[in-house]
Amino acid sequence: MLIGFAVAAALGNVLGALAVVRHLHRSLHAIDAGIAFGAGFMIAVTVIGVFPTALQDGAGAAGFVLAGYLAVHFAQHVLNPHFHYGEETHRVSAATGFTALVGLSLHTFFDGVAIASGFLTSGRLGLLLFLAVLVHKLPEGVTIASMMLAGGQSKGRAVASAAGLGLATLLGAALTEAVTPLARHGLALSAGVTLYVAASNLVPEFQNRRRWLSAVAFLGGVAAFFAAESLIAGWLA
């Protein structure tokens, strides 16, 4: 069951890439509009759903949260200062595309760790983290595919890069229970990663546009978390 959820999440990367290479403009606009919603949902899941559980392991857990946050910052914005979420519309070097792939691979690996760690804790938390991962998988696929195309790569390589991100997610899910440090600290590390993606990647993307619809979508994502939590709790009762 766990791998099934990881596969479903990983397919989101590929679907986002296909929207780019096939020039599905309506799909791209819908994905773009969903960035604010996804950010709100992810922040709510992390702060309300994950932090209370992860921090039960003691003060040391907070250090792993910070480590996850800093690791993604380094991979996405130090190794690749050009990185941003959403469709890349400007020409970039081939090296920029590949460094973006490396940075996103670290993040998507911890997407899988997040799903697995959640299910190791409880079915409720596992489902909530699966949804949190799922809502930003499409923008990830759009991001890496468009950067590959902007770097001069073929459509096939663009889709393959997105598939590689999906495989990293599957790897993270598969290794979590088998690798003791991930089983023990994966939830805290994933909390830092998810918080970074939501607050430092996705929020600035829609804040720059200053549209009221983005603000409503962001709050809608937070509201969706509470609705999902209530539905899941009733379903698992």
Secondary structure as UniProt FT lines:
FT   HELIX           2..21
FT   TURN            22..23
FT   HELIX           25..44
FT   HELIX           45..50
FT   HELIX           51..54
FT   HELIX           55..57
FT   HELIX           59..73
FT   HELIX           74..78
FT   TURN            81..82
FT   HELIX           94..121
FT   HELIX           123..150
FT   TURN            151..152
FT   HELIX           155..176
FT   TURN            177..178
FT   HELIX           180..196
FT   HELIX           197..202
FT   HELIX           203..207
FT   TURN            208..210
FT   HELIX           212..236
//
